[in-house]
Amino acid sequence: MKAVVYTEAGLPIEDPASLFETELPAPVPREHDLLVRVAAVAVNPVDTKVRRNQPTETPRILGWDAVGTVEAVGAAVTRFKKGDRVWYAGSIDRPGSYAEWQCVDERIAGHAPATLDDAAAAALPLTTITAWELLFDRLGVAEGGGEGRKLLVVGAAGGVGSILVQLARKLTKLTVIATASRPETADWVRTLGAHAVVDHTRPLAAELAAAGHPEVHYITSLTQTHQHYDAYVEAVAAQGRIGLIDDPEAIDVRRLKRKAVSLHWESMFTRPVFGTDDLVRQHEILERVAALVDAGTLVSTQGEHYGVISAANLRRAHALVESGRARGKLVLDGF
C-alpha cells in the first residue's frame, strides 16, 4: 500500500525527508479491528509533535483522523460490516491514517455522518472526542446543565475549540466566552456559537473584565497554558474547574488551593492506549455526534482543503499547523 511516513524525527517540515511516500505491507486486522480503506484525513497538532519529537526505528505512519470504508472485519467485531462508511481518530500507539489502508479497533470507531462528504467528516473525530471528553467527562458539565455558569475556551478557533464551542452552546446552558486573536477567527467562533469573544494576545484577565466576564466557572485551556496561567488563577471562580490539553511548561498548582479549584487533564488517546474498561465510550461519542451532525445541530470544523493525500500536501499542512495560524481543521482526501 502507499503510505506517507517519516524515519528521522526533528527534521524541519521544509525538508522533503520530513515526510515522504513509500510502499508498505497492508495491515492485517486483529480480532476487534476494522480494516479500512482510507478516503480522507485531517492534520492535528499531535501529528506535528510526534514527527518532531518521537524517534522511530522503522518508517512511521502518522495521522489520527480518518474517514473510510470497511473492507474486512476481525473475528470479534459486532458493530460494523464490510461496506460501512466509518470515521475515527485511532490510537497513537498504532500505525496512522496517512496510508491507503488502516486497522482500527471497532470500539473507537463510529459510522460516519451521512450528510458530510469524506473531507468534511475527517475534520471532526479527534477534536470532537477531545472536546466531548474534556467538557463532559473531565470537567463534569452535564448535558443540558450549566445555567448561570460561564465557560472560557482559550484558543477557540483551532480544531478542538471549534467543536467545543458548538458542544457547549448546543448541548449545555453555559455562557460561552471564546478567545481569538484575528478578525477572521473571532468571526469564526461567533458563527459557531460563542456568546462573547476576547483577544488572548492581550492580558486575558483584563480582556475578560472589559467584556463583562471577570469571573468564569470553567476554563478549557487548549494552547499556551503557561502563558495564560496567571490570568486563569485570577479569573477562575471559587470551586471552579480548569481543563488542559496542551503540554505547558511547569505551572504551580498550589496557587489553585485558595479557591479550591480542580485541574483536569484530557488526552483522547488515554482510553485506547490503556484499553480502559470504558473504551467503547469513544464509539458512543462518535455515533452520537454523527447523529447530531445529520440533524444539523453540529457542523464540520473543516478549514482549508489541502488536496489529495500526498507527502507534499501533508508537509504544507504540517507547516500551517506549526505556524499556529490554522482556523478549524486542515483536510485532505484521495490518493
C-alpha positions as CSV (number, residue, x, y, z in Angstrom):
1,M,0.0,0.0,0.0
2,K,1.0,3.6,-0.5
3,A,1.9,5.4,2.8
4,V,3.3,8.7,3.9
5,V,5.9,8.2,6.6
6,Y,8.9,9.7,8.4
7,T,12.0,7.9,9.5
8,E,14.0,10.7,11.1
9,A,12.4,12.8,13.9
10,G,13.1,16.5,14.2
11,L,13.6,17.5,10.6
12,P,12.2,20.8,9.6
13,I,9.0,20.4,7.6
14,E,10.6,22.2,4.6
15,D,12.9,19.1,4.3
16,P,11.4,16.6,1.8
17,A,12.7,13.8,4.1
18,S,10.5,15.0,7.0
19,L,7.5,13.3,5.3
20,F,7.8,11.1,2.2
21,E,5.9,8.5,0.3
22,T,6.8,4.8,0.3
23,E,5.2,1.3,-0.1
24,L,4.5,-0.8,3.0
25,P,2.7,-4.1,3.5
26,A,-1.1,-3.7,4.1
27,P,-2.1,-4.2,7.8
28,V,-3.8,-7.4,9.0
29,P,-6.8,-6.8,11.3
30,R,-6.8,-8.1,14.9
31,E,-10.0,-9.7,16.4
32,H,-11.6,-6.4,17.3
33,D,-10.3,-4.5,14.2
34,L,-11.8,-3.0,11.1
35,L,-9.6,-3.0,8.0
36,V,-10.4,0.4,6.5
37,R,-9.7,1.8,3.0
38,V,-8.9,5.4,3.9
39,A,-10.7,8.1,1.9
40,A,-9.8,11.3,3.8
41,V,-7.7,12.5,6.7
42,A,-7.2,15.6,8.8
43,V,-4.0,17.0,10.3
44,N,-3.8,17.7,14.0
45,P,-1.1,19.4,16.2
46,V,-0.3,15.9,17.6
47,D,0.8,14.8,14.1
48,T,3.5,17.6,14.0
49,K,4.6,16.9,17.6
50,V,5.1,13.2,17.0
51,R,7.1,13.9,13.8
52,R,9.3,16.4,15.6
53,N,9.9,14.6,18.9
54,Q,9.5,10.9,18.6
55,P,12.4,8.9,17.1
56,T,11.4,5.8,15.2
57,E,13.5,2.8,14.1
58,T,11.1,1.9,11.2
59,P,9.0,4.0,8.8
60,R,6.2,5.5,11.0
61,I,2.8,6.4,9.6
62,L,1.3,9.4,11.2
63,G,-2.4,10.6,11.1
64,W,-5.1,10.3,13.7
65,D,-8.3,11.4,11.9
66,A,-9.8,9.3,9.1
67,V,-12.9,8.5,7.1
68,G,-13.1,5.4,5.0
69,T,-14.9,2.2,4.1
70,V,-14.7,-1.1,6.0
71,E,-13.2,-3.8,3.7
72,A,-12.8,-6.6,6.3
73,V,-13.5,-7.2,10.0
74,G,-11.8,-9.1,12.8
75,A,-13.4,-12.2,14.3
76,A,-14.8,-10.4,17.4
77,V,-16.3,-7.4,15.5
78,T,-20.1,-7.0,16.1
79,R,-20.8,-3.3,15.4
80,F,-19.7,-3.0,11.7
81,K,-19.7,-4.9,8.5
82,K,-17.9,-4.8,5.2
83,G,-19.0,-1.7,3.2
84,D,-19.8,0.5,6.2
85,R,-18.5,4.1,6.0
86,V,-16.7,4.9,9.2
87,W,-14.9,7.7,11.0
88,Y,-12.4,7.5,13.8
89,A,-9.3,9.0,15.4
90,G,-7.4,5.8,16.1
91,S,-4.7,5.3,18.7
92,I,-1.3,6.9,19.0
93,D,0.4,3.6,19.6
94,R,-0.7,2.1,16.2
95,P,0.1,3.0,12.6
96,G,-1.8,6.1,11.5
97,S,-4.1,7.2,8.7
98,Y,-1.6,8.6,6.2
99,A,-1.9,5.4,4.2
100,E,-4.3,3.6,1.8
101,W,-5.2,1.0,4.4
102,Q,-5.5,1.2,8.2
103,C,-6.7,-1.0,11.0
104,V,-8.7,0.4,13.9
105,D,-10.5,-1.1,16.9
106,E,-14.2,-1.0,16.3
107,R,-14.7,0.2,19.9
108,I,-13.2,3.6,19.0
109,A,-14.8,4.0,15.6
110,G,-18.3,5.2,14.5
111,H,-20.5,5.3,11.5
112,A,-19.7,8.5,9.6
113,P,-22.3,11.2,9.2
114,A,-24.3,10.7,6.0
115,T,-24.7,14.4,5.4
116,L,-20.9,15.2,5.2
117,D,-18.5,14.3,2.4
118,D,-15.4,12.5,3.3
119,A,-13.2,15.6,3.8
120,A,-15.7,17.4,6.0
121,A,-16.2,14.4,8.1
122,A,-12.5,13.7,8.6
123,A,-12.2,17.1,10.2
124,L,-14.1,16.0,13.3
125,P,-13.2,12.7,15.1
126,L,-10.1,13.5,17.1
127,T,-11.0,17.0,18.1
128,T,-14.6,16.0,18.8
129,I,-13.6,13.2,21.1
130,T,-11.2,15.5,22.9
131,A,-13.8,18.3,23.3
132,W,-16.5,15.9,24.4
133,E,-14.3,14.1,27.0
134,L,-13.0,17.5,28.2
135,L,-16.3,19.1,28.7
136,F,-18.5,16.2,29.9
137,D,-16.1,13.6,31.3
138,R,-13.3,15.7,32.8
139,L,-15.0,18.9,33.8
140,G,-18.2,17.2,34.7
141,V,-20.6,19.5,32.9
142,A,-24.0,17.8,32.4
143,E,-25.8,17.9,29.1
144,G,-28.5,20.5,29.5
145,G,-26.8,21.9,32.5
146,G,-24.6,24.9,33.3
147,E,-27.3,27.5,33.6
148,G,-25.9,30.7,35.2
149,R,-22.3,29.5,34.7
150,K,-19.6,30.6,32.3
151,L,-17.1,28.6,30.2
152,L,-13.9,30.2,28.9
153,V,-12.5,28.5,25.8
154,V,-8.9,29.6,25.2
155,G,-7.7,29.0,21.6
156,A,-11.3,28.6,20.4
157,A,-10.6,28.9,16.7
158,G,-8.5,25.8,16.5
159,G,-9.7,22.3,15.9
160,V,-10.7,21.4,19.4
161,G,-12.0,24.8,20.2
162,S,-14.2,24.9,17.1
163,I,-16.2,21.9,18.1
164,L,-16.0,22.6,21.9
165,V,-17.8,26.0,21.3
166,Q,-20.5,24.2,19.4
167,L,-20.9,21.4,22.0
168,A,-21.1,23.9,24.9
169,R,-23.6,26.2,23.1
170,K,-25.8,23.5,21.7
171,L,-25.8,20.9,24.4
172,T,-25.5,23.0,27.6
173,K,-26.8,26.2,29.0
174,L,-23.3,27.6,29.7
175,T,-22.4,31.1,28.7
176,V,-19.5,30.5,26.2
177,I,-16.6,33.0,26.1
178,A,-14.1,32.3,23.4
179,T,-10.7,33.7,22.7
180,A,-9.4,34.6,19.2
181,S,-6.7,37.0,18.1
182,R,-7.7,37.9,14.5
183,P,-10.8,39.4,13.0
184,E,-11.4,36.3,10.8
185,T,-11.0,33.8,13.7
186,A,-13.2,36.0,16.0
187,D,-15.9,35.9,13.3
188,W,-15.5,32.1,13.0
189,V,-16.1,31.4,16.7
190,R,-19.0,33.8,16.8
191,T,-20.5,31.9,13.9
192,L,-20.0,28.6,15.9
193,G,-22.0,30.0,18.8
194,A,-19.7,31.9,21.2
195,H,-21.6,34.5,23.3
196,A,-18.5,36.7,23.6
197,V,-15.0,36.8,22.1
198,V,-11.9,38.2,23.8
199,D,-8.3,38.5,22.5
200,H,-5.8,36.1,24.1
201,T,-2.8,38.1,22.7
202,R,-3.7,40.8,25.3
203,P,-3.8,40.5,29.1
204,L,-6.5,37.9,29.4
205,A,-7.9,38.9,32.8
206,A,-8.3,42.5,31.7
207,E,-9.9,41.3,28.5
208,L,-12.5,39.3,30.4
209,A,-13.2,42.1,32.8
210,A,-13.7,44.6,29.9
211,A,-16.1,42.1,28.2
212,G,-18.2,41.9,31.4
213,H,-17.0,38.4,32.4
214,P,-14.3,39.0,35.1
215,E,-15.1,35.6,36.7
216,V,-15.6,32.2,34.9
217,H,-16.6,28.9,36.4
218,Y,-14.9,26.6,33.8
219,I,-11.7,27.2,31.8
220,T,-10.7,25.0,28.9
221,S,-7.0,25.8,28.1
222,L,-6.3,24.5,24.6
223,T,-3.0,26.2,24.0
224,Q,-0.2,28.2,25.7
225,T,-1.4,27.3,29.2
226,H,1.8,28.5,30.9
227,Q,1.4,31.9,29.2
228,H,-2.1,32.4,30.5
229,Y,-1.9,30.6,33.8
230,D,-1.7,33.8,35.9
231,A,-4.9,35.0,34.3
232,Y,-6.6,31.7,35.0
233,V,-5.7,31.9,38.7
234,E,-7.2,35.4,38.8
235,A,-10.3,34.8,36.7
236,V,-11.5,31.3,37.8
237,A,-14.3,31.3,40.3
238,A,-14.0,29.7,43.7
239,Q,-14.5,25.9,43.3
240,G,-14.1,26.3,39.6
241,R,-12.5,23.8,37.2
242,I,-9.7,24.1,34.7
243,G,-9.1,21.6,31.9
244,L,-5.9,21.3,29.9
245,I,-5.0,19.6,26.7
246,D,-1.6,21.1,25.8
247,D,1.9,20.4,27.2
248,P,2.7,23.5,29.3
249,E,5.9,24.5,31.0
250,A,5.8,23.9,34.8
251,I,2.9,25.6,36.5
252,D,2.4,26.0,40.2
253,V,-0.8,24.1,41.0
254,R,-0.6,25.2,44.6
255,R,-1.9,28.6,43.5
256,L,-5.3,26.9,42.9
257,K,-5.7,25.8,46.6
258,R,-7.1,29.0,48.0
259,K,-10.1,28.8,45.7
260,A,-10.3,25.0,45.9
261,V,-10.0,24.9,42.1
262,S,-9.5,21.5,40.4
263,L,-7.2,20.8,37.5
264,H,-8.1,18.2,34.9
265,W,-6.0,16.7,32.0
266,E,-7.6,15.5,28.8
267,S,-5.9,13.1,26.4
268,M,-8.2,11.3,24.0
269,F,-5.6,8.6,23.5
270,T,-5.8,7.5,27.1
271,R,-8.7,5.1,26.6
272,P,-7.3,3.3,23.6
273,V,-3.7,3.2,24.8
274,F,-4.6,1.8,28.2
275,G,-7.5,-0.3,27.0
276,T,-9.8,1.1,29.7
277,D,-12.9,-0.7,30.7
278,D,-14.9,2.2,29.2
279,L,-13.1,2.1,25.8
280,V,-16.4,1.8,23.9
281,R,-17.2,5.3,25.2
282,Q,-15.4,6.7,22.1
283,H,-17.6,4.7,19.8
284,E,-20.6,6.0,21.6
285,I,-19.4,9.6,21.3
286,L,-18.8,9.3,17.6
287,E,-22.2,7.7,17.0
288,R,-23.9,10.4,19.0
289,V,-22.0,13.2,17.2
290,A,-22.8,11.7,13.8
291,A,-26.5,11.9,14.6
292,L,-26.1,15.5,15.8
293,V,-24.3,16.4,12.6
294,D,-27.0,14.7,10.5
295,A,-29.7,16.6,12.4
296,G,-28.0,19.9,11.7
297,T,-27.1,20.6,15.4
298,L,-23.4,20.5,14.8
299,V,-21.3,21.5,11.7
300,S,-18.0,20.4,10.4
301,T,-15.0,22.3,11.5
302,Q,-13.2,21.9,8.2
303,G,-10.9,24.9,7.5
304,E,-8.7,24.6,4.4
305,H,-8.7,21.7,2.0
306,Y,-5.1,20.7,1.0
307,G,-5.9,18.4,-1.9
308,V,-5.0,14.7,-2.2
309,I,-3.2,12.7,0.4
310,S,0.4,13.1,-0.6
311,A,3.7,13.8,1.1
312,A,4.0,17.3,-0.5
313,N,0.4,18.3,0.6
314,L,0.9,16.9,4.1
315,R,4.1,18.8,4.5
316,R,2.2,22.0,3.6
317,A,-0.5,21.2,6.1
318,H,2.0,20.5,8.8
319,A,3.7,23.8,8.1
320,L,0.4,25.7,8.6
321,V,-0.4,23.8,11.8
322,E,3.0,24.5,13.2
323,S,2.6,28.2,12.5
324,G,-0.3,28.3,14.9
325,R,-2.5,30.2,12.4
326,A,-4.8,27.4,11.2
327,R,-8.5,28.1,11.5
328,G,-10.5,24.9,12.1
329,K,-9.1,21.7,10.6
330,L,-6.9,21.1,7.6
331,V,-8.2,18.2,5.5
332,L,-7.1,16.0,2.5
333,D,-8.8,13.3,0.6
334,G,-8.0,10.7,-2.1
335,F,-4.6,9.2,-3.1
